[in-house]
Amino acid sequence: MIAIANYRLFISNKPAQESRFLTVLGIKDFHDLKINLMQVSMIILVILFLEQAVEGGANINTFLYGASIAMVVIAMVWAIKSLRH
């Protein structure tokens, strides 16, 4: 996804608005690409936490793992909000 979007945005002769791939993903510029990648990363982190919670059960390690993922997700949400302005 990163490679195709970078190619379509920076190397291809066609404008980004004419690319169906970028239109489907809602990518108009490099900031939109970063936002999409951060959103996908957040989903992956939440899935990894849920996997840890199911396998490890309720213990202090699961709590600390969840707290660290929560801090990363909060930082990503803050970054996404600042990129949209």
Contacts in CASP RR format, 6 or more apart in sequence:
PFRMAT RR
TARGET T0000
AUTHOR 0000-0000-0000
METHOD contacts of the structure
MODEL  1
MIAIANYRLFISNKPAQESRFLTVLGIKDFHDLKINLMQVSMIILVILFL
EQAVEGGANINTFLYGASIAMVVIAMVWAIKSLRH
1 25 0 8 1.000
1 36 0 8 1.000
1 37 0 8 1.000
2 33 0 8 1.000
2 37 0 8 1.000
4 21 0 8 1.000
5 21 0 8 1.000
5 22 0 8 1.000
5 25 0 8 1.000
5 27 0 8 1.000
5 33 0 8 1.000
6 33 0 8 1.000
8 14 0 8 1.000
8 16 0 8 1.000
8 19 0 8 1.000
8 21 0 8 1.000
8 22 0 8 1.000
9 16 0 8 1.000
9 22 0 8 1.000
9 27 0 8 1.000
9 29 0 8 1.000
9 30 0 8 1.000
9 33 0 8 1.000
12 19 0 8 1.000
16 22 0 8 1.000
16 27 0 8 1.000
16 28 0 8 1.000
16 29 0 8 1.000
17 23 0 8 1.000
17 28 0 8 1.000
22 28 0 8 1.000
25 32 0 8 1.000
25 36 0 8 1.000
26 32 0 8 1.000
26 36 0 8 1.000
27 33 0 8 1.000
27 36 0 8 1.000
31 83 0 8 1.000
31 84 0 8 1.000
34 83 0 8 1.000
35 80 0 8 1.000
35 83 0 8 1.000
35 84 0 8 1.000
38 76 0 8 1.000
38 79 0 8 1.000
38 80 0 8 1.000
39 80 0 8 1.000
41 76 0 8 1.000
42 73 0 8 1.000
42 76 0 8 1.000
42 77 0 8 1.000
45 69 0 8 1.000
45 72 0 8 1.000
45 73 0 8 1.000
46 69 0 8 1.000
46 73 0 8 1.000
48 69 0 8 1.000
49 65 0 8 1.000
49 66 0 8 1.000
49 69 0 8 1.000
52 62 0 8 1.000
52 65 0 8 1.000
52 66 0 8 1.000
53 62 0 8 1.000
56 62 0 8 1.000
END
